[in-house]
Amino acid sequence: MKNIVLAGGSKNLGKFIFDKLSHEFNVINLSRSNLKLNKINGFQYKCDLVSKKNTFTTLKKIKSRFKKIDNIIFCVGNSKKTYKNLEDIKDFKFSFNNNLFTFINLLNSYLKIFKYKKTNVIVISSIAGVKISNAPITYSTAKSSLIYYCKYKSKELSKYKIRINVISPGNIYMEGNNWHKKIFKNKKKVKKYIKSNVPLNKFINPAEILNICKYLIDEKNNSITGSNLIIDGGETL
């Protein structure tokens, strides 16, 4: 059975991916918060990826139990809802810490501990990294940097058969997430926004993101690297 490190599998899209993939793989979840596992094939490690030291220590613990990691899925991100005209440096630091440096810490620790073994890395970003949107500029620039970093590293690490691909979803709707809360507050306003901005006039189903992950996990599709797969209903057109 393949081993997958999933960063951010405790809530929303990450938890959805964890629950579904745990039926087929050994999924090793890294999360700052505790996750109640379903006693399938899941493993939990509490880890703050913002901390370089904590990330490295956690990956060493994983290595002592799992000699090989086949796939890494990075589903970590955070955005402060600040829409200032003049953003503070601390706002940028928060966004870059939580949306870019978390992945850099994870990738660097993995490479040092698992010695550049063949791996498939999937990074879930956002269309906020490829278009101007209502997202805070701090969040958008961090996601844009994440996408570029992955593209750069995919070329550098290809000689080790390490593939890195990005998935940039649009407006995902699922119970409990921000869009679910917005619909509860003002359904008419949300429907108007989606109709005006998304050509296919629909939300993204989390299952669509899961299917892309499974496609990239499949060894038959091992020629894909450095790609940014945009799943947004046409919003970035």
Sequence and secondary structure as in RCSB ss.txt:
>XXXX:A:sequence
MKNIVLAGGSKNLGKFIFDKLSHEFNVINLSRSNLKLNKINGFQYKCDLVSKKNTFTTLKKIKSRFKKIDNIIFC
VGNSKKTYKNLEDIKDFKFSFNNNLFTFINLLNSYLKIFKYKKTNVIVISSIAGVKISNAPITYSTAKSSLIYYC
KYKSKELSKYKIRINVISPGNIYMEGNNWHKKIFKNKKKVKKYIKSNVPLNKFINPAEILNICKYLIDEKNNSIT
GSNLIIDGGETL
>XXXX:A:secstr
  EEEEET SSHHHHHHHHHHTTTSEEEEEESS     SSSEEEEE  TT HHHHHHHHHHHHHH S   EEEE 
         SS  HHHHHHHHIIIIIHHHHHHHHHHHHHTS  EEEEEE  GGGTS  SS HHHHHHHHHHHHHH
HHHHHHHGGGTEEEEEEEE  B  TTSHHHHHHHH HHHHHHHHHHH TT   B HHHHHHHHHHHHSGGGTT  
S EEEESTTTT 
